[in-house]
Amino acid sequence: MTHSILAQAADSINYTPFYILAAGVAFVLFTIIKLRLHPFLGLTLGAILVGLLTPVLPELTLANGFWEDKEGQSRFLKSINWSMSGFGTLVGKIGFVIAMAAIIGMCMLESGAADKIVRRLMAALGEKRASWAMLLSGFILSIPVFFDTVFFLLIPLARALALRTGKNYTLYVCAICAGGAITHTLVPPTPGPLIIAENIGRPAGEAIIAGLLAALVPVLVAMWYCRRLNTSVNVPLRDTRGAPLKDLEAIVQKKDDELPSFGLSLLPVVLPVVLISIVTFIGLFKKMGLTVQADLMTGLTFIGDKNLAMLLGAVIAMYTLARQRGWSLGKMGESMGTPLETAGVIILITGAGGAFGSMIKHTDIAGTIKAIGVSEGNVAVMLFMAWLLTAVIRAAQGSATVAMITGSGIMAGIVASGDVGCHPIYFCLVIGFGAFPLSWMNDSGFWVVQRMSGFTEKETLRTWTKLLTLIGVVGLVQTIIVATILPLKITQPEAKPAEAAALVVQQK
């Protein structure tokens, strides 16, 4: 009897979204790797293909912020239009920030500011601990700031350091990736983990403590693996667009007194981080019940806007470069062409990844995964299901943040429905770790790392993708072990509605 009911339930599940997902991923990989199409074209065409294969696409109406559906509009045109809406949505959120970060990175490199910071780090820590300096920098900066921005800001330091030491470029790049990615997906007030905590019903302070503690073992494992990758995938320092090695070498050979002051060199990095963090932590304080004066809140919100903060950082970086080189305003304007061209390519690729991800969401793959997930009353099974669900969504649409929002939204109802055998904070952690695995061509982080580091696509898959997947698996195993030994069960988790996730997965 039970077997018959389960068989009927399995037969009622629509697996079409999985088939569409497989077709879309295979098509993107084929066009980029085999046909050697530009990633922007491969991802865009893949998004359109997914739209054509999706049985039902929402109407394009003013109600959802776009335009009225035209009478007789073809399915092909509707697929293109929805793909472009996904493209524009993502670019609108991060395009300006990427452009400003590219300017900051170029100016820090050309002015000698990056090398100045590296020299101070080396003097304080020594060459043997330089990789830890890279990892810890990424770890700290990615708590309030998106990973893409942190990598933009730190990669010039890694390149300058590799040129000075003549080795370990792969190690330095991977260390930045590991440190930045871990806190980006585990520690509030970064948006992803903060929304996880909200959806699962846990206080933000609790999530911060749990995230930092859960990060300790993955950090150690990540550094060990970074050193292995440095040996097995030893990538040489190459020219990247806007940062030829000959220019970098000329900067590194300068005397210390020819470089900007340490404070001025650090300011373009520190100022945006501090300003953005102020707003983020004010929001956290309000969630903790603390009050903030209205006028002060208004002023801090203004200067802490990520776009304004990055613009201020870019202005300071440009001033530093102009001062060091003795450039006029016109000369500075001409020099901005190269970093903006570099940023433009990354923005296009990122937007195309957003288009592909948005079309995958229209297949209702999250609904299918939810229909499959059945509680077995086992802690390990439940935690693994939450991790796997998030990992599948992550691999499908690229964005770790969207995966965390969607995964936590689906799991919120399951966690709130009864005793899951452990404290809900463990679900916050496994969902975060589920956002690590299988970062590939539809992930903006993949292309930021690949383009700015000078790695090939294959080298990025062998380093970035493998490193993040290892962190995700280690985190899952660690969380399951701790939850089994120390479940810390509570009877009623403080579950909250998952409005944010509903927006991600809703079918109109």
C-alpha positions in Angstrom: 0.0 0.0 0.0 2.7 2.5 1.1 4.8 1.5 -2.0 1.8 2.2 -4.2 1.2 5.6 -2.8 4.9 6.5 -3.1 4.9 5.3 -6.7 1.8 7.4 -7.6 3.5 10.4 -6.0 6.6 9.9 -8.0 4.6 9.5 -11.2 2.9 12.9 -10.5 6.1 14.8 -10.3 7.0 16.8 -13.4 10.6 16.2 -14.3 10.6 18.5 -17.3 12.6 21.3 -15.6 15.5 18.9 -15.0 15.5 17.9 -18.7 15.5 21.6 -19.8 18.2 22.3 -17.3 20.4 19.5 -18.7 19.8 20.7 -22.2 20.7 24.3 -21.4 23.9 23.4 -19.5 25.0 21.0 -22.2 24.4 23.7 -24.9 26.3 26.4 -23.1 29.3 24.1 -22.4 29.3 23.0 -26.1 29.2 26.5 -27.5 31.9 27.9 -25.2 34.3 24.9 -25.0 33.8 23.2 -28.4 32.6 25.9 -30.7 34.8 28.5 -28.9 32.0 31.1 -29.0 32.5 34.1 -26.7 30.9 33.3 -23.3 28.5 36.2 -23.7 27.1 34.6 -26.9 27.1 31.1 -25.5 25.2 32.1 -22.4 22.8 34.3 -24.2 21.9 31.7 -26.8 21.6 29.1 -24.0 19.1 31.4 -22.3 17.0 31.7 -25.4 17.1 27.9 -25.9 15.8 27.3 -22.4 13.0 29.8 -23.0 12.0 27.9 -26.2 12.0 24.6 -24.3 10.0 26.0 -21.3 6.4 25.0 -21.6 4.9 28.2 -20.1 6.5 31.6 -20.0 4.9 34.5 -18.1 3.3 37.3 -20.0 5.3 40.5 -20.2 3.1 43.1 -18.6 3.4 46.5 -16.9 2.5 44.8 -13.7 5.8 42.9 -13.6 7.8 46.0 -14.6 8.4 45.5 -18.3 5.9 45.9 -21.2 2.6 44.7 -22.5 2.6 41.4 -24.3 2.2 42.1 -28.0 -0.6 40.4 -29.8 0.7 37.5 -31.8 4.2 37.7 -30.3 6.1 34.6 -31.3 7.6 32.2 -28.7 11.1 33.0 -30.0 10.6 36.8 -29.4 9.1 36.1 -25.9 12.2 34.0 -25.1 14.5 36.8 -26.2 12.6 39.4 -24.3 12.5 37.5 -21.0 16.2 36.7 -21.4 17.0 40.4 -21.9 14.9 41.3 -18.9 17.0 39.0 -16.8 20.2 40.4 -18.4 19.2 44.0 -17.6 18.1 43.2 -14.0 21.5 41.8 -13.0 23.5 44.4 -14.9 21.4 47.2 -13.3 22.4 45.9 -9.8 26.2 45.4 -10.3 27.2 47.1 -13.6 28.3 50.4 -12.1 30.1 48.7 -9.1 32.1 46.5 -11.4 33.1 49.6 -13.5 34.2 51.5 -10.5 36.1 48.6 -9.1 37.9 48.1 -12.4 39.0 51.8 -12.3 40.2 51.4 -8.6 42.2 48.3 -9.5 43.9 49.8 -12.5 44.7 53.0 -10.7 46.1 51.2 -7.7 48.3 49.1 -10.0 49.5 52.0 -12.1 50.2 54.4 -9.3 52.1 51.9 -7.2 49.5 51.8 -4.5 49.0 48.0 -4.8 52.8 47.4 -4.5 53.0 49.7 -1.5 50.4 47.6 0.3 52.2 44.4 -0.7 55.5 45.7 0.6 53.9 46.6 4.0 52.2 43.1 4.2 55.5 41.4 3.3 57.4 43.4 5.9 54.8 42.6 8.6 54.2 38.9 7.8 57.1 37.7 5.7 57.0 35.9 2.4 56.1 32.5 3.9 52.8 33.9 5.3 51.9 36.0 2.3 49.2 33.6 1.2 47.6 33.9 4.6 47.6 37.6 4.2 45.7 37.2 0.9 43.2 34.8 2.4 42.5 36.8 5.5 42.1 40.0 3.4 39.4 38.3 1.3 37.9 36.8 4.4 37.4 40.1 6.2 36.5 42.3 3.2 33.8 39.9 1.9 31.7 40.1 5.1 30.1 43.4 4.0 31.0 43.5 0.3 30.2 41.2 -2.6 32.9 38.8 -3.6 33.2 40.2 -7.2 34.1 43.6 -5.8 36.6 42.2 -3.3 38.4 40.2 -6.0 38.6 43.3 -8.2 40.2 45.2 -5.3 42.7 42.4 -4.2 43.8 40.9 -7.5 46.3 43.7 -8.2 47.9 42.9 -4.9 48.3 39.3 -5.8 49.8 40.1 -9.2 52.3 42.6 -7.7 53.2 40.1 -5.0 53.8 37.3 -7.6 56.0 39.6 -9.6 58.1 40.5 -6.6 58.5 36.9 -5.4 58.6 35.3 -8.8 56.4 32.4 -7.7 53.1 31.2 -6.1 50.7 33.2 -8.3 48.2 30.3 -8.3 48.4 30.1 -4.5 47.8 33.9 -4.1 44.8 33.9 -6.4 43.2 30.8 -4.9 43.8 32.2 -1.3 41.8 35.3 -2.2 39.1 33.2 -3.7 38.8 30.9 -0.7 38.8 33.7 1.9 36.3 35.9 0.0 33.9 33.1 -1.0 33.7 31.6 2.5 32.5 34.7 4.3 30.4 35.8 1.3 28.2 32.7 1.7 28.4 32.1 5.4 28.6 35.3 7.5 25.9 38.0 7.7 25.5 40.9 7.0 26.3 39.8 3.5 22.9 39.6 1.9 22.8 35.8 1.1 23.4 34.4 4.6 21.4 37.2 6.2 18.3 36.2 4.1 18.9 32.6 5.0 18.8 33.4 8.7 15.6 35.5 8.1 13.9 32.7 6.2 14.8 29.9 8.6 13.8 32.1 11.5 17.2 32.7 13.3 18.6 35.9 14.7 21.3 37.6 12.6 23.7 37.6 15.6 23.3 33.9 16.0 24.0 33.4 12.3 27.2 35.5 12.5 28.6 33.5 15.4 27.7 30.2 13.7 29.0 31.2 10.4 32.4 32.3 11.8 32.8 29.1 13.8 31.7 26.9 10.8 34.3 28.7 8.7 37.3 27.7 10.7 37.8 24.1 9.4 37.0 25.0 5.7 39.5 27.8 5.9 42.3 25.4 7.0 41.3 22.8 4.4 41.1 25.5 1.7 44.6 26.8 2.4 45.9 23.2 2.3 44.2 22.6 -1.1 45.4 26.0 -2.4 49.0 24.9 -1.8 48.2 21.6 -3.7 46.7 23.5 -6.6 49.8 25.8 -6.7 51.9 22.7 -7.4 49.5 20.8 -9.8 48.1 23.8 -11.7 51.0 26.3 -11.6 49.7 29.2 -13.7 52.3 31.7 -14.8 51.8 35.4 -14.3 50.4 36.6 -17.7 49.4 39.9 -19.2 45.8 40.7 -18.6 43.8 43.4 -20.4 44.8 46.7 -19.0 47.7 45.4 -16.9 50.7 44.3 -19.1 53.6 42.7 -17.2 56.1 45.3 -18.4 54.2 48.1 -16.7 53.8 46.1 -13.5 57.5 45.3 -13.5 58.4 48.9 -13.9 56.2 49.8 -10.9 57.7 47.0 -8.7 61.2 48.2 -9.4 60.5 51.7 -8.0 62.0 52.8 -4.7 59.7 52.9 -1.7 59.8 56.7 -1.5 58.6 56.9 -5.1 55.3 55.2 -4.2 52.2 56.8 -2.6 51.9 56.8 1.2 50.5 53.7 2.8 47.4 55.5 4.0 46.6 57.0 0.6 47.3 53.6 -1.1 44.9 51.8 1.2 42.1 54.4 1.2 40.5 53.4 -2.1 40.0 49.9 -0.7 39.1 50.8 2.9 36.8 53.7 2.3 34.2 51.8 0.2 34.3 48.9 2.6 33.8 51.1 5.6 31.0 53.1 4.0 29.1 50.1 2.7 29.6 48.3 6.0 28.1 51.2 8.0 24.7 50.8 6.3 24.9 47.0 6.5 25.6 47.0 10.2 23.0 49.6 11.0 20.5 47.3 9.4 21.8 44.5 11.6 21.6 46.6 14.7 18.0 47.5 13.9 17.2 43.8 13.6 18.8 43.3 17.1 16.4 45.9 18.5 18.8 48.9 18.7 17.6 52.3 17.6 19.4 54.7 15.3 18.6 58.4 15.1 16.6 59.2 12.0 18.8 62.1 10.7 21.9 60.1 11.3 20.4 57.1 9.5 19.5 59.2 6.5 23.0 60.6 6.2 24.8 57.2 6.7 22.4 55.5 4.2 23.3 58.2 1.6 27.1 57.9 1.9 26.9 54.2 2.4 25.2 53.4 -0.9 27.4 50.9 -2.7 27.4 52.9 -6.0 28.4 56.2 -4.2 30.9 54.4 -2.0 32.6 52.8 -5.0 32.6 56.1 -6.9 34.3 57.9 -4.0 36.9 55.1 -3.9 37.5 55.5 -7.7 37.9 59.3 -7.4 40.6 58.8 -4.7 42.3 56.1 -6.7 42.3 58.4 -9.8 43.6 61.3 -7.7 46.5 59.1 -6.4 47.4 58.1 -9.9 47.3 61.6 -11.3 49.4 62.9 -8.4 52.1 60.1 -8.9 52.3 60.5 -12.6 51.7 64.2 -12.9 48.8 63.7 -15.3 46.3 66.3 -16.3 42.6 65.8 -16.1 42.5 65.1 -19.9 45.2 62.5 -19.6 43.4 60.8 -16.7 40.2 60.7 -18.9 42.1 59.0 -21.7 43.6 56.4 -19.3 40.1 55.3 -18.1 39.3 53.7 -21.4 41.2 50.5 -20.8 39.7 49.5 -17.4 36.2 50.4 -18.5 36.7 48.2 -21.6 37.8 45.4 -19.3 34.8 46.0 -17.0 32.5 46.1 -20.1 33.4 42.6 -21.1 32.8 41.2 -17.6 29.5 43.1 -17.3 28.3 41.6 -20.6 29.3 38.1 -19.5 27.7 38.6 -16.1 24.5 39.9 -17.6 24.3 36.9 -20.0 24.7 34.6 -16.9 21.8 36.5 -15.4 19.7 35.9 -18.5 20.4 32.2 -18.4 19.6 32.0 -14.7 16.4 33.9 -15.1 15.2 31.6 -17.8 16.0 28.5 -15.7 13.9 29.9 -12.9 10.9 30.2 -15.3 11.1 26.4 -15.8 9.9 26.1 -12.1 12.9 23.8 -11.3 12.6 24.9 -7.6 9.0 23.7 -7.5 10.1 20.3 -8.8 12.9 20.0 -6.3 10.4 20.9 -3.5 8.0 18.2 -4.8 10.8 15.6 -4.6 12.0 16.5 -1.1 10.4 14.2 1.5 11.4 14.3 5.2 12.6 11.0 6.5 13.0 12.3 10.1 16.8 11.8 9.9 19.2 14.7 10.7 21.8 13.7 8.1 19.2 13.1 5.4 17.4 16.4 6.0 20.6 18.4 6.1 21.9 16.7 2.9 18.6 17.4 1.1 18.9 21.2 2.0 22.5 21.2 0.8 21.8 19.3 -2.4 18.8 21.5 -3.3 20.9 24.7 -2.9 23.8 23.2 -4.9 21.5 22.2 -7.8 20.0 25.7 -8.0 23.5 27.2 -7.7 24.8 25.1 -10.6 21.7 25.8 -12.7 21.6 29.6 -12.5 25.1 30.6 -11.3 24.3 33.1 -8.5 25.2 31.9 -5.0 23.0 34.6 -3.5 19.9 33.5 -5.6 20.6 29.9 -4.7 20.7 30.8 -1.0 17.5 32.8 -1.2 15.7 30.0 -3.1 17.0 27.1 -1.1 16.2 28.7 2.3 12.8 29.8 1.1 11.9 26.2 0.1 13.4 24.7 3.3 11.8 27.3 5.6 8.4 25.5 5.4 10.0 22.1 6.0 12.0 23.4 9.1 8.9 25.1 10.5 6.6 22.2 9.9 7.9 20.0 12.7 10.9 18.6 14.6 13.7 18.2 12.1 16.0 16.6 14.6 18.5 19.4 15.1 18.7 23.2 15.7 17.6 25.2 12.7 20.9 27.1 12.6 22.4 23.9 11.1 20.1 24.4 8.1 21.4 27.9 7.7 24.9 26.5 7.5 24.3 23.7 5.0 22.3 26.0 2.7 25.3 28.4 2.8 27.7 25.5 2.0 25.4 24.3 -0.7 26.0 27.6 -2.6 29.7 26.7 -3.1 29.8 23.7 -5.5 30.0 23.6 -9.3 30.6 27.3 -10.0 31.1 27.3 -13.8 30.4 29.5 -16.9 27.0 30.9 -15.7 28.5 32.3 -12.5 29.7 35.9 -12.6 32.4 35.1 -10.1 33.9 32.5 -12.4 34.4 35.1 -15.1 35.7 37.8 -12.8 38.4 35.3 -11.5 39.2 34.1 -15.0 39.4 37.5 -16.7 41.2 39.4 -14.0 43.7 36.7 -13.1 44.7 35.8 -16.6 43.7 32.1 -16.2 42.2 30.2 -19.1 38.7 28.7 -18.8 40.2 25.2 -18.2 42.6 26.6 -15.5 39.7 28.3 -13.8 37.7 25.1 -13.7 40.7 23.2 -12.3 41.3 25.8 -9.5 38.2 28.0 -8.7 35.6 25.4 -9.4 37.4 22.5 -7.6 38.3 24.7 -4.7 34.8 26.0 -4.0 33.3 22.5 -4.5 35.7 21.1 -1.9 34.8 23.8 0.6 31.1 23.1 0.0 31.6 19.3 0.6 33.8 19.8 3.7 31.3 22.2 5.1 28.4 19.7 4.6 30.3 16.9 6.3 31.4 19.1 9.1 27.9 20.3 9.7 26.3 16.9 9.6 28.8 15.5 12.1 28.4 18.4 14.6 24.5 18.3 14.2 24.5 14.6 14.9 26.8 14.8 18.0 25.3 18.1 19.3 21.8 18.6 17.8 20.8 21.4 20.2 17.1 20.7 19.3 14.4 23.3 19.9 10.8 22.5 19.6 9.6 25.5 17.7 11.9 27.3 15.3 11.1 30.9 14.7 10.2 30.5 11.1 9.3 33.5 9.1 7.6 33.8 5.7 9.9 33.4 2.7 8.8 36.4 0.7 12.2 36.9 -0.9 12.4 33.3 -2.1 8.8 33.5 -3.4 9.9 36.3 -5.7 12.7 34.2 -7.0 10.7 31.1 -7.8 7.2 32.5 -8.4 5.6 31.6 -11.7 3.4 34.3 -13.1 
